[in-house]
Structure formats: C-alpha cells, structure tokens
Amino acid sequence: QVQLVESGGGLVQAGGSLRLSCVASGRAFSSYSMGWFRQAPGKEREFVAAIRWSGGITYYADSVKGRFTISRDNAKNAVYLQMNSLKPEDTAVYYCAREREPYGRGDDVHGFGSWGQGTQVTVSS
C-alpha cells in the first residue's frame, strides 16, 4: 500500500504563489501517473492537475490552466504543484493521488485510487 504525504500548504495573499510537494513511499513510483485534487468547504473534491507516469504529458483543470504547473521527480518519488497567481477561490485542501494501475494515461479522474492526507491552502483577498 503506497503512502502519500503532502506538504507546502499555507496562507497566502491573492496573487501570491505556493509550491506543494507530495512524496510517495515504496517502489515503482515512476510507473504511475500522479495527480492533484482539491476540496473546498461544502464542495465535492475536484480534479486540479495530473502528470503521466512518463512525465511528458500533463493535464489541467480549466480553472488553473496557465497558473498551476505539475511536475515530478522520479528519483525522489515526488510530485509537485507550483501554484502562481493564486485566487481566493483556490482555497481548499489539496490532495495528492496515484493512479490505481501502472502505466495509465493519467487522464481519467476516476482512475486515481490512493490519496494523501491533504494540505490546506488558504488564499486571502
């Protein structure tokens, strides 16, 4: 069972930046597509970004395109989310997730089955 540990959340003013990190335990990290999701109070969890296991292809929700960048470092078993130009509506708990099956495309939001504990991001206006 993989363990995912997120870090890097915090309080930031609108227009600011944060970088989230997620470190995975175990082997075969490089075989799995990874994603970031978020859940705001009173709302359902939503997809934010994903990166294919090979690292060459990324996907973003329309609401974050051009502001957020997902990346990975397979040597460190880590995936990152660089968040720029943050808005109050980005406030949420951000979760790291791993796709259920190895070598997947990473483009199916329902294909992620392992989750971290989440890290809180709060953007003040």
Secondary structure as GFF3:
##gff-version 3
##sequence-region A 1 125
A	DSSP	beta_strand	4	7	.	.	.	ID=ss1
A	DSSP	beta_strand	10	13	.	.	.	ID=ss2
A	DSSP	beta_strand	18	24	.	.	.	ID=ss3
A	DSSP	three_ten_helix	29	31	.	.	.	ID=ss4
A	DSSP	beta_strand	34	39	.	.	.	ID=ss5
A	DSSP	beta_strand	46	51	.	.	.	ID=ss6
A	DSSP	beta_strand	58	60	.	.	.	ID=ss7
A	DSSP	beta_strand	68	73	.	.	.	ID=ss8
A	DSSP	three_ten_helix	74	76	.	.	.	ID=ss9
A	DSSP	beta_strand	78	83	.	.	.	ID=ss10
A	DSSP	three_ten_helix	88	90	.	.	.	ID=ss11
A	DSSP	beta_strand	92	99	.	.	.	ID=ss12
A	DSSP	three_ten_helix	109	111	.	.	.	ID=ss13
A	DSSP	beta_strand	112	115	.	.	.	ID=ss14
A	DSSP	beta_strand	119	124	.	.	.	ID=ss15
###
